[in-house]
Every structure is written in C-alpha cells, then in structure tokens.
Amino acid sequence: MQKIGNSIRELLKGQDITFLVGAGCSIDSPSNLPAGKEMMDALIEFSCPEREIEIIQNLEELRFEGLIEVIRDVFDNEIKVIEYYGLCEIPNKQHFYLSKMIGEGHYVMTTNFDFLIEYALLLSGTPRENLKVVITKKEFQNCNNPDDLLYQGIKALYKIHGSTKNIIEEKDTKDTLVATLQAFGSNKEQLNVFQVEPFKKDLFENITRGRTLVVMGYSGSDDFDIVPTLKILKRLKDIIWINFIFEDDGKEHIYEINEKTGVNIESSDKTTKILYEIYRMGYARYVYRVDTNTTRMISELMGDPIENTQEQFSIDPLEWLYENLESPGEFEKLSIAFKIYFGFNRFNDAIRVSNQILDKAESSNDMKWEGIALNYMGLLYSNQGKHNDALDSLNKALKINRKIQRKEGEAISLNNLGLAHYMLGNYDQALKNYEYALELNKEDGDSSLKANLLSNIGTIYGDKGFFEKSLGIYDKVLAINEQTGDLDGKATTLNNIATILLYQGKYLEAVQRFDESSRISEELGDLKKKAVSLNNISMIHSFQGNYDIALEGYKESIRIADQLGDDSGKANRLNNIGRIYSNQGKFEEAIDYYERALELTEGLGEKSKKIEILNNIGRIYSQKGDDGTALSWYLNSLNIAEQLEDRLNKAIILNNIGSIHLREQEYEKALNYYDDALKLYDDMGEMKRKATCINNIGMIHFRQNEYKKALKWYQEALDVAEKLNDQKGKLTRLNNIALVYSEMDNSELALEYYKKSLDIAKKINDVVSQAISYNNIGMIYDNNEDYTNAFETFKLALEIVIENNLEETRIARIINENLEDYRDFL
C-alpha cells in the first residue's frame, strides 16, 4: 500500500457519496450492540452442545448469516434471534453522522438489522412523512432510483438485508429476512456470499453510478463476505474503506491500493487482500484504505459533535437469548453442531456428533432422531466416497421414517439414497428414489426441493443418453428457477442444458446456453461461475477444432481466476490449455502448461487434481511414443492414488498403464493391468467404467485377431451398457462389434450392428455419432463394391456435418476423404 498525505475531509470534499454501512457502526457507545464475533459466540453458547462450543467458536470460516440459517432450520423458524437488534433505540455518533449525510443529499444503504439510523433521523428532526425506509421487494422496485426520491424531498435509507419491521411506517417486514438468509447460506466453498436478488439490481446500479462509495462498519473478517456485493457495482468513481483502529494518534492514516500492493499481498491482512481484489477488478478509479478510530474521525467531520447521552444500551445478548427463546434440546444442539461441521467438511467432527445423536436416540427410543442421525451418517459416507456404507445407513433411515410416517424425513432419505445409487452407477434405482421423493414433495410443495430433485433426474437421463428427456426435465427446472426468481439456480440449469446439447453435438446451441448462463453470473457478480461458463464455451470450441478461439476463452477465464485469486480454477484452465496443445501435437507447450497447473495444484495441496495432471503429462509422453517416460508419470500418479486410498483414480491409472502395454503389443501385461482395474471397478460397483475396461480387454483379443474372444468381451461390455440403460455406451459397443464382424468379412452382420448403432445415435439425437455411423456403413458398402449405396451414405454423413457446423472435426475430414473417391458420382 502507498500512504498518502490527504485527510478524509479532502477525499470526501465535493463528492457525491454513497455509504455502505455494516454492523461495526453500531458497536460504539451508547448503542453498544455486540460485534459480529461477540454475538456469534453468544449464539453458539446458547445453541450448541457444551463440549462443541469452543471448537465451533474457533471456526474462522463460519459467518453470522450462515449460523443464523442453521439455527433457523433447526429450532428458530421465525428468526426471533434477530429481534435482539431491535431492542436498542439509542443511536451513536456514527448513526447521527449518517442521518446528516442523508439530509445533505447523500445516499445510505445498510446490511444492519437494527433501527439506529432511523432513530437518528427522527431525533435529528426529520419529519416521518419525509422518510422512506426501503425494505420489501415492492419498495425496491418502486424506489430503485434514489435521485427521483431526492428530487421529491424524500430522505431514503436502503436496508439491503431486509428487516424485522419498518419502524417509520410501523409495519412487519420479517419476510424480507427469509429471502436474505436463503441468499446467504453456507456454500461448499465455505463462504457466505450475498446474492443480490434481481429486483435490487437496478437500485444497486443507480445508487452507485459515478459516485464515491464509502464502506463503514466492516472488518473484513467478522461480517459477511462483502466482496461479491461490490463486484456488481461497476460504475463507481472511487471506493473508500474505513478500517477501524482504536489508537490512530488523532489522525486518520490513508493508503492508496494499487499495483504495488500486490507485491506483498500474501502477507497482508484480510482487509487489504479484499481491497486489492476490488482494485484488480478495475471498476473504480481509486481504492483507498483509511485506518482510523471511526468515532473520532466522524466527530471531527461533523464539527459540532453530538454528545453521548447518559443512557446506555446494556442488554447482554446471551441473557436475552435464554430469557426470550425456548432453549434448544440436546438433539437440536447436536444437530446444529453436525450441520456446521458438515458444511465445512469437518467430517471427523461430524461423524462424532452424528454418533452421539444416534446413541442418544437409541437409548431413549426416539425413532425420529434415530432416522435423522442415520440420514446424517449416510450424507457423510456419500461425501467420503463410501457409497455402500451410505446406502446401508440411508435405507435404515428410510425404514424408520416410513414406520413413523414422517414424510419430510422420507423424502430427504430418498433424495440422499438417489445420490448414493447415482454415484455407484445404479441409475435406475437412483431414478426410482428421486421420482418417489418428487411424488412425496407434491404434498408440501417445496419448490426448492422439487427443483433439486428434477435436476437430479435430468442428470441421470443425460448420463443414460436420453438427451431429449433430460432437456425436457431441465426445462421444468428452468421454469421453477424463473418462477422463484432464483437467478443462481437458473445459471446452473442453463449450464446443465448446455452440457446436454454439447453431448448431442449441437455446439452452437450449447454455446448460446453457456453464454446466457455466463451473463447471469456476471449480473449476480458471480465471476467464478462466469469463468466456469467461459471454460465450457472454450471446451466446445476445442471439440470443434477451433483451438485459437478456445485458447482465447481459456485465457480470459484465467484472467478472471487471477482477479479472484482462484488458484484452483486457474489450475483447471491451465490444464485445459495443455490439452489443446496436446491435441495440436505441440507437446512442449502442452507440458509447460501442465507443469504450471501442477505447481499451483501442489501449492494448494489438491492431490486428487494432481493425479489428473500427472495422468495428462503421462499421455503426452505416450503420444510422443516415449512410453517409458509416460509409464513413470503414470506410476507417480498411481502412488498418490494409493496414498489417498483413491480407488477410482487408481483404477483409471491402471487402465492407462494397460493401454501402454497394449500399444507395445505386450498383451499379457496389458491384460493383467486391465484385470486389476476391473477388480477395483467391481469392488466399487462402478459399472460404467467397468464396461470401458471390459471393452479394452476385448480390444486386446481384437488386436491378436482372436475375433471370437473379442466378440465375447465386447458383448459383455454391451450387456453392462444395456443393464445401465447407457445409450452412449451401447452405441460404442455396437460399433466395436460391427468392426469385428467387418474384419471377419461378415459384412451382413457388420452392417446390422452399424445400423443398430445409427438407430441409437438418432434416438438420442447425437449428430456426431450419426455422422460416424453413416461413414462406417458407407465403408461396408464400399468394400462390397456397392458404390451407389456407399456414395449416398457418405453423402448423408456429409449433410449431417454441414447442418451441424462440424466441418472442422476429425470425422468431417474422414468423410471428405472417402468422398474423394466418388468424384464421378459428384
């Protein structure tokens, strides 16, 4: 940071200012409201088991809003805990300063749940009829331009996190808090990200356009993660972050955040990291950090400071909780602890707590909580990859919930069972569970659960190759997303739809959906999800052979990752760029990008991702014909997989090593590795990859001209695909069987199986596979000297290529080469 000599008065002089105000502004006397950490400690002591209190209080990732959401879900459905903040009616100097700024035509928005700015406005003599507190959806829609209100003489305050009530108009607005907590939550990245609802978007744009934003009352650690909120404010002039320090020697210390700040950013505190991240977005002209005692600074700015009243707010939050809320029982306390631990992937702590719930439930013969505990255990096992153990626990939970006729618990158990079966490749059973849960959900009409279940069902149909059915289901999810205003869910659903279109080879439509998803993510300020969409669009261009466009998209995605400090995402994009260079035969460039991805992955300690990158480097050397070096990379990868007891990646690597020996015509060694992989897939119940491994064993026999044995293995792979109802897998196996019959000079059966393959390609609307199948059928006709049918079939293949913009793909080149022999027909 670069220290500058300006005063805060000089920075603010002549500026149109918008204030964003956090809970820190209400801590000073006489308001004396507890800081975020102090309030969280009281809530944890009140709602968690005694032996877990200290552990949970020390969880740095846990945020206030995430904790409130868990408490609400377990025992405080009406969110009474927030009412504590409404007890204080004594504003401090900061509130009076903000009321003065509103009176002078500046704008204020706050995330606070208290009413102290409102009280300061009233005590400062502002008539009630001239005040407007904007809280509800309708108010945000009608009052989205503060300039209009100012012109009408209305002094407005915007409460962007909602409020229990509007004290100016004396009306209940508690419903607005529910929406806020749904927008927060504890997500998988262990952050509480404030998603600005669509109806607030216009206000955020209008209230900050061309203005200086002053951020007050946020510590950068105790409060919600404010960075995502700031990401959507793209037309700011400057940002000034007031960072409270107790001793400032009677003067504020002002620092400009610039490129030099990045030199030592890793050793900087969280506030500086946040501000540097905002600076790198490039949305503001200048970004300043002001270290100061906020109350002293404001007293100086006001000139005629208001003296503190003798009256002080002094209600202890923990005492108030015990006096005004029904204390949760031991089961509820354990449940809260479980949800917190599980949300932050602290699985050992979560297991310990879920076992305590189960033991207590069994000893007290409480079947409801026994079912809940077993469901918790099932979730834990699923997240740890122990899917058979998950099935055991979840089936027990389901049996209990049905016995006691607890519909809600039954639906949850069925949903979780569906996930476990899905991970094991048991798609039909997963589908039954999801569909039954969906039927149960009709009774309470939980739209969020319905969207989740439908999305899971759509994923299964997509994986099974029923692409049109999958798209139809995703359309239903999209309708729910739009009905509920869930933009984040809509972006995810659009990504899912695009992925199915990608499988179908409908690249232009897929790009459009990914692009739409990307635009929504940008609107929400979710740059991370935007980067994912850019990555997916680039992947499509890569499939089409449009490598330059793909590289440009991947590099843009990397720039966003750098902007966000997302090294994990950056490693993924570097890995993808490596694949492009690998496909182009630029092996040295590919290795360079893979090694950069590997360095980031090692720094992050992401060993699972490291396995993938090591595999990719192994494939490069394999492509170069250096199987010895490739083998050493594969073995390095295998060693990590064994350390992690990662059976799935171990099986994949064994399969890759088998393929090296297959290429070297060391068929016995190849067979041994494939057998070892096959055993692992069997143990895991991983049927889909098992079918691939069986297919590879068939290839060994095919290469050795042992056609009958090859047919046996290919048929077994086909049987597995049929058992899984895996249309894409069936298509591939049918092609392989047809190839064997072609080599056996049995053109009749070869033609029969190629046509079966074509039928499936048409059924699932897979245009790339349709082109391949027509080309293969054309080759059979050509070999049989049936040149008219051969020409007509090659022509059909070419028409599919042209209609679906596949001209740059490998199959297009093959078809054109085959048609070269038919110039006379042309």
N, C-alpha and C positions, 0 to 999 in steps of 0.2 A: 504493500500500500504506500501511496505517496501522500505525506502530510502536507496540508495547505494552510495558509495563514488566514483564510476567511473566517468570519464569525457566522453563526447560524442566521443572524439577522440579515447579513449581507446575502446569504444564499437564498433566503426567502423573499427578499425585497423585490416588489414589482411582479411577483409570480402569481399565477392562478394556481391555487393549491388544492389537491385532493388528499385527505387524510385517510389512511387505513389503520384502524385502531384495534389493538389486542388487549388481552386481559391484564397485562402489566400496568396499564394506566389506572387500574382500579385498586392497586395494592397500597398506594401511599395513604397516609393519614389524611383525613379522618375516615376514609372509606374502609380501609384495612381488609379488603377482601383477600382471601388466600391466593397465593401464586398457584400456577398450574400444578407444580410438583407437590405443594403442601395439600392441595385439595385431593389430588390423586392418592397421596399417602393415606388420607383420612378415609377415602372410598375403599381402598384396598384393605385397610384395617377393619372396616365395617363389614365388607362383603366376602372376604377370603378366609380360608382356614388358618388358624393361628400359626401352624408350622410352615405355611407357604408365604406368609405376609412379607417377610424380609426378602425372599427371593424375588417375588413379583415387584416389590417396591424398587428393586435394583435393576429391573429390566429397562435399559436405556431406550429400546425401540418402542415401548408402549406409550401411546399418546392418550390424552384426555378423552377425546371423542371416541376412540376405539374402546376404551374402558367403559365409557357410558353405554355404548352399544351392547356390550356383553352383559352388563348389569340389567339393561332394559330387557334383553331377550330372556334372562333367567328369572328375575323377580320384580322388576320395576317397569312394568309395561307402560305406565302413564308418565314415565320420566320425571318423577317427583323430585329427584335429586337436584335438578336444575332450578327448582323453586328457591333453593337456598340463596341464589344470587339476587333474587328479587327482594330479599329482606332488608338489604342496605338501601337507605334513602338519603345518604349523606355524601354528596359529591365532593371530590377533592379539587385541587388547583388545576390538574390536567383536564378534568371534565369542564371546569369553567372556561379554560382556555379554548377548548374545542367548541363550546357553545358560542364564545366570542367570535371564533373563526367562521362559524356558520352564519352568525349575524352579519359579518362583513362580506358575505357572498362566496365564501369558500365551501367546499363540499366535504362531508364526512361519511364514511362507511365503516361499520364495525362488525367484528365477529363475536363481540361480548354478549353474554346472556343477562347482564344486569341492566338497570334503567337509569344509570347515573348521569349519562349525557342528557337524557330527557329531563331529569330533575334539575340539572344545572341550567338548562334552557328556561325552565319555568321560574327558577329562583332568580334568574337574570332579568326577568320581566318580560320575556317573550310571551305574547298572548297565545293561549291554546289554539285559537282559531287560525293562527298564522303558522302553526307547526304541523308537519306531516312526517310521521314515522312509517317508513316503507318496510313491510314485513312479509305480506302474503303474495302469492303468485299474481293475483289480480292487480295488487298495488304496484308490483314490479313492472307489469305490463303497461299500466296506465301512467306510471310516473318514471318512465325509462329515460327521460331527458331532463336532467336537473336544471338546465338553462331555462326551460319553459316554466318550471316551478319558481325559480328565482325571479323571473320576469313578472310573475303573478304576486310576488311578495311573500311567497311561502318558503319557510325555513325547513329544509328536509334533512332527515337522518335515515341512512340506509342500513338495516340490520341484516346482513347477508347470510347469517347463520340461523335466521329465524329468532323467535322469542316466545316465551310462555304467554305473554299478553302485550297489548298495546295500551300503555298507561295514559296516553294522551286522549285516545278515543274510548278508553275503558272497555276493551273487548278482548275475548280469549283468542289467542293465536297459536296455541300449543301444537296444532297440527303441523306448523312450519318446522318444528324441531324434528319431527319424524323424518321428513324429507332430508333434512340436513344430515342426520345420523345415517340414513341409507346412502347418502353421497360419500360419507366417510368410510367407516368400517376398517377392519384390519385386513389388508390385502396380502397377497402372497409375497410381496416384496417388502413386507414389514414396514410400510409407511401408511400414514393416514392422509390420503390425497383428497383434497376438496375438489369435487367435480362441480363446476358451475352449471346449474340447470339451464336449459335452453332459454327459458323465459327471462333469465337475468343477463343474458349475453349483450343485449342492446344497451342496458344500463351500464355495464362494465366498459363498453366502448365509449359511450357518451360522457361518462363521469371522469374519464382519464385522458381523453383526446387533447393533445397539445398542452397538457398540464404537468406540473411537478407533483409527484407522488411522495408524500411523507409517511413513512411507516413507523408507528409508535406502539410500544407495549408488547413487542415480540422479542423473545430472547434467542430464537433460532434453535432452541432445544426443548423448552418446556411446553411449547404450544404446538398446534397442528403445523404440518409442513406447508408453509405459505408459498413456496416456490411455484407449485403448479398454478396457484391463483395468479401470480404475477406473470406467468407465461402467456396468458391470454391478453394482457394489457400491452398491445403492440404499438400504440400511438402516443406513448408517453413522451414528455420532454426530458425530465430528469427524475432520478429516484434518490431520496434522502432517507437513510435508515437510521433512526435514533436508537443507539445501543446504550442501555442504562449501565452506568458505573456509579458506585456510591461516592467515591472521592474523585472529583475532577479538578481540584485546585481552583475552583471558582470560575472555570472557563471550559467551554466545550473543545474537544480535540477532533478536528475534521480531517478525514482521509479520502482521497480520490481512489476509486478502484479502477485499475487499468491493466494493460498487458503485463506490466512489471509485477503486479500482484500474483500472477500465475507462477512466478519463478519459485516461490517457496510455499505454494498453496497447500501441499501435503501436510506441512507442519502448522498451518494456520488453524484458527478456531472455526467452529461450525458457522458462525455468522459471516465471517469473511469468505468462507467457501460458498455459502449461499449467494452472497453479493457478487462474487466473481462469476458464478454460474449465470446470474442475471445479466451481468455485464457482457458476457460472451454471446448472449442471445442477440445483442445488437438492437434491442427495442428502445433503449433510452440513450439520450445524448451523453449524459454524465450520470455516474453512480457514486454516491457518497456514503461513507460510514461516519456517524457522529457519535463519539464516545462522550457521554455526559451524564450528570445527575439530572434527570429529566425535569423534576420539580423545580430545581434551582434555575435551570435554563428557562423554563416557562414563566417563572416569577419575574425573571429579567425581561423576557419578551413582552409580558403584559404591562410592565411599567408600574402599574398600581395594583399589586397583587392582592387577592382576597385573602384575608386572614383566616386561618383554620378555626372552625367552631370548636367550642369546648366539648361538644358532644362527639363521641367516638363509636363507630360500629365495632362490636366486640363479641359477636356470637361465634362460638367455637364450632367449626364445621362437623367434627366428629360427634360432639354432644348433640348438635341439631339432628344429625342422621339417626342417632339412637332414639331421640325423642319424637321424631316425625315420620320415620319409615318403619315398617314392620321388618324386624331383623331377619335376614335370610336364615333358613335352617342349614344343618350341616351338609345335606345333599346339595342344596343350592350353592353353598360356598365352595364345595369341591367341584361342582360343575363349572363355576366361574373360573376357578384355577385351571381346570382342564382346557377350557376354551382359550384362555390366554396362552397357555403353554403350547397348545396345538397350533394356534395362529402364528406363532413364532418358531415353529418347527423344533421346539424343545421336546423331542419325543420321549426321552427318558423320564423327564418330569411328568409328562402327560400320561405315560404308562403307569407310573407310580400312583398318580391321583386316580386314574380310572380303576385301578385295582382296589384302591381304598373305597371307592363308590360301590364296586361290586361286592366286596367283603361285607360292607355295612348293609347293603341291600339284602344280601342272602341271609345275614344273621337276624335281620328284622322282618324278613319275609315280605319285603316291599318289591313287588314284581314290576311296578312302573320304573323304578330307579334301576332295578336289575337289567331291564331292557335297554335303558339309556346307557348304562355302563358298557354293556356288550356292544352296543352300536358305536360308542366311542372307541372301543378296542378295535372294532372292525375298520373304522376310519384310519386308526394308527397303523394297523397291519397293511392296509392298502397303500398308504403313503410310504411305507418301508419296503414295498415290493413283495410282501409276504401274503400273496393273494389267497392262497388256500386257507391260511390261518384266518384271514379276513372273512372268507366265506363261512367258516365254522362259527365265528362269533356273531356274524350278522344273521345267519339262519336261526341261531338261538334267540337273538333279539326279536326277529320276526315272529317266531313261535310264541314268545311271551306277549308281544303286542297284540297278536290276534286273540290270544287267550283272554286278555283283559279288555279286549275290544277298544284299544287305543289307536284310532285311525291315523292320527298325526304321526305317531311313532311307527306305525306300519308303513306309511308312505315313505318316511325317511329311511327305514331299513331296506325297503325295496329299491329305492334310489341308489343307496350305497352298495347293495348286492349287485345291481346292474353294473356299477363301475368295476367291481371286483371281477365279475364274469367277463366284462369287456377287456380288461387288462390281460385276462387269461386266454382271450381269443374265442370265448364261448358266446358268440354274438347272438345266437338265437335265444339263449337263456337270459342274456342281458336285456334283450328286446322285450321279453315277457315281463321281466321285473319292471322296466321303465313304463311299459304300457299299462300294467296293473296299477302302478303308483299314480299314473296320469288319471286313471279311472277314479281312484280314491280322491284325488285332488279336486274333482268336479264338485265335491260336497262343500269345501270351504273356499274354492275359487281363488286360491293363492296364485296370482298371475306370475309372480317371480318364479315360484316352483314349477309352474306349468311351462314357462319359457325354458327353464333349465332342463326339464325332462324331455321336452320336444327337441331341444338342441342335441341332447344325448342320443335320442332316437335317430335324428337326422345324420349324426356322425356314424352310427352303426350302418345305416343303409348306404352311406357313402363308402365306407370301408368294404362293404359286401359287393359293391359295384352297382347297386341300384341307384344310379345317379339322379334320374328324374324324380324318383320317390323322395330321395334325400332333399332335392331342391324344393319340392312341394312342401315338405315339413319345415325347412328353413324359412320359406315364405311366411308360414304361420308364426314362426318365432319373430320374424321381422315385423309382422303386424302387431304383435304384443309389445315389442320394443317401442314402436311408434305410438301405440295407444297409451303406454305408461310414460312416455317421454324419456325413455332410457337410452340416451344417445350412446353411452359407453357400450351397452348391450347391442345396440344397432351396429356399431362399428365392428364388434366381434362377429355378429351374424353375417354381415356383408363379407367379412374375411372368409368365413366358412363357405358361403355361397361361391365366392371366387375360387376357392380351393377345389370345389367340385367341378366347376367349369374348366379349371385347369386340367383335372383328370380326364375330362371329355375332349380335351384338345381345343376347346373354344377359347383361344388365347385372348382375342380382342375383348370378348365379354368379361373374361376374368380380370383383365387389366382395368376395365371400367369399374367393376365392383371393388377391386382393391383400391383404386383411385378414390372412389366415393368414401370408402372406409377411412382412407388417409386424410381426406378433407374434414371429416367429422372429428377425427382425433386431433387435428390441428385446431379446430374450433374450440375443443374442450381443453386445449393447452396440453394435451397428452402427446408430447413429442416422441415419447418412447414407442407408443403404438403406431404413430405415423412412420417411424423408422422401420417398424416391422412390415407395414404395408409396402413401403418403398422396396424393402428387401424382397417381398413376394413378387412385386411387379418385375423387379430385376431378374428374379428366378425364371419368370415366364420368358423374358427376352433371351435369357441364357438357353432355355429349352429350344427356342426358335432359331438359335444360332446367331441372334443379334447381339453379339458379345460386346460391341462398343457401347451400345445403349445400356446393356446390363451393367457394365463396369461403371458407367456414369451414375446409375441409380444406386449401386452398392456404395460408391464413394460419397454420394450425398447422404446416405444412411449413416456412414461412418462419421461424417461431419456433425450430424445430429448427436450421435453417440458421444463424440468428443465434447460437444456442447453440454450434454447432460452428465458427463463424467461416467458414462455407462461402458465400462471396460468389457463387461461380459457381452453386451450387444456388439461392440466393436470387434471382439474376437470372432463372433459368428460371421460378420460381414467379411472380415479378412479371410476367413476360411472359405467363404463362398467365392471370393475373388480368386483364391488359389485354385478352386475347381474350374473356373473359366479358363485360366491359363493352362491348366492341365488338359482340358478339352481341346485347346488350341495347339497342344504339343509344345507350349512354351514352358518347359519343365523347370528351368532355373527360376523364372519369375514365380511360378507356382510354389516352389519350395520356399522362396523368400517370404511370400505372404503366409504360407502355412507356419513358418517359423516365427513370424511376428505374432500370429494368432496364438501359437504355442507359448510364447513368452508371457503374453497377457494372461492366458489361462493358468499358467504356473503361478503367476503373481497373485491371482485370485484364489488359488487352491482348488480350482474346479477340476477334479481328477477325472470325472466322467467325460467332460468335454475334451480333456487332454487325450483320452483314449481315442475319440473320433478323429482328432487332428493327426495323431500318430498313425492311425489307420490310413488317412488320406496321403500322408507322406510315403507310407509303405506302397500305396497304389501307384504313386508317381514312379518310384523306382521299378515297380513291376511293369508299368507301361514302357519304361526305358529299356526293359529287358534285363535289368540288373536284379534278378530275383534274390540273390544272396543278400544285398543291402535291404531289399524290400522285406525279406524274412526277418532281418534284425529289428526293423521298425515294428513289424507285427509282434515279434516276441516281447519287445519293450512294452507295447500296448497290452499284450496278454498278461504280463507281470503285474501291471497296475490293476487290471480287471480282477485278477486273483487276489490281490491285496484288499480290494474293496468288496470281495466276495460278490462281484457283479457277474452273475451267471449269464445274463442276457448278452452283455458285450463280450464275455468270454466265448460264448457260442458263436457269435458273429465273427470274431477274430479267428477262431479255429476253422470256420468255414472259408475265410480268406486265405489262410495258410494252405488249406486243402486245395484251393484253386491254383495256387502257385505250383504245387506238385502235379496237379492235373495238366497245367500248361507245359511243365517239364517232362510230361509223359511218365511221371513216377506214380503210376496208378495205384499201387498198393499203399504208398504213403498218403496219397490223396484220400483214399478210401478210409484209412484209419482216422484222419482228422475229421472227415465228414461224419464218421460214426460217432466220434466223441462229441461233436456238435449236436448230432441227432439225439444222443442220450440226454444232453442238457435240455434241449427243447422238449423232450418227452417229460423230464422231471418237472419242468416249469409249466407244462401244459400249453406251451407256446406253439399252437398248431400252424399258424400262418407261416412262420419262419421254418418250422419243421417241414412243411411242404416244399419250400425252396431248397432245403438241404437234401431232401429225397430226390428232387429234380436234378440236383448236381450229381448225385450218385448215379442216376440214370445216364447223365452225360458221360461219366467215366466209361460205362459199358458201350455207349454210342461211339465214343472215340476209338474203342477197341474192336469196333464192328460186331459187338455182341448185341445184335439188334433185339433179340427176343428178351434178353435180360433188361435192356434199356426200356423196352415197352412195358415190362413188368413194373419197373420203378416209376416211369412216367405215369402209368395208370394209377399207381398208389398215390402219387402226388395229386393226380386228378381227383381221386376219391376223397382226399383230405379237403381239397378246394370245394368239392360238392357238399361235403359234410358241413363246412363252414358257410356254405352258400356264397363263396367268394367268386363272384363273376369274373373279375380280372384274373384271378389265379386260374380259373377254369380255362379262360381264353388262352393263356400262355401254355398250359399243359397240352391242350388240344393241338396247338401249333407244333409243339415238340413231337407229339405222337405222329402227326401228319408228316413231319420231316423224316422220322424213322421209316415210315411206310414208303416215302419217296425214295429213300436210299435203298430200300428193299425192292425197288422197281414195282411196287404195288400202287400204281397211280390212282386206281379206283378208290382204295381206302384213304390214300393221301388226300385226294380231292374231297372225300366225305368229311374228314376231320377238319380240313381247312374251311369248309363251308360251315361246319358247326361253330368253329371259331368266329367266322364272319357274322353268323347269326347273333352270337353273344355281343360282339362289338356293336352291332346295330341296336340290340336290346338296351345296352347301357349307354348308347349314343357316344361311343368312344371313336371319334373320327380318325385318330392316328392309327388305331388298331384296324379300323375298316380299310384304310389305305394299304396297310401291311398285308392284310388277309387277301385283298384283291390282287396285290402284286404276287403273292405266293401261289394263288390259284392260276394266275396268268402264266407263271413259270411251269406249272404242271401241264397246262395246255400246250405251251411252247415245246416242252420235252416230248409231248405226244404228237408233235407236228400238226396240232390243230391251231393253225396260225390265226384263223378268223376269230375264234373264241379268245385266243390269247390276246390279240390286239384289242378286242372290245373290253376285255377285263382290265388290261393295263390302262386303257382309256378311262374306265370308271375310277380306277385308283387315282389317276391324274386329276380328274374332275374334283374328287374329294380334297385333294391337296390344294387346288386353286380356290375352291369355295371357302376353305377354312384357313387361308393365308399360311399354308405350311410349306411354301416354296423353298424356304431356307433350311429345311430339315433334311436329315440323312436319307429318310425313306423317299423324299422327293427326288433326290439325286439318283437313287437306285431305279426308281420308276422311269425317269427320263432316260437313263442309260439303256434300260430294257426296250423303250420305245424307239431308240435309235435304230434298232434292227428292223423297224417296221416303217421305214421311210416311204416305201412303195404304197403301203396302205394309206399313209398320210397324204 
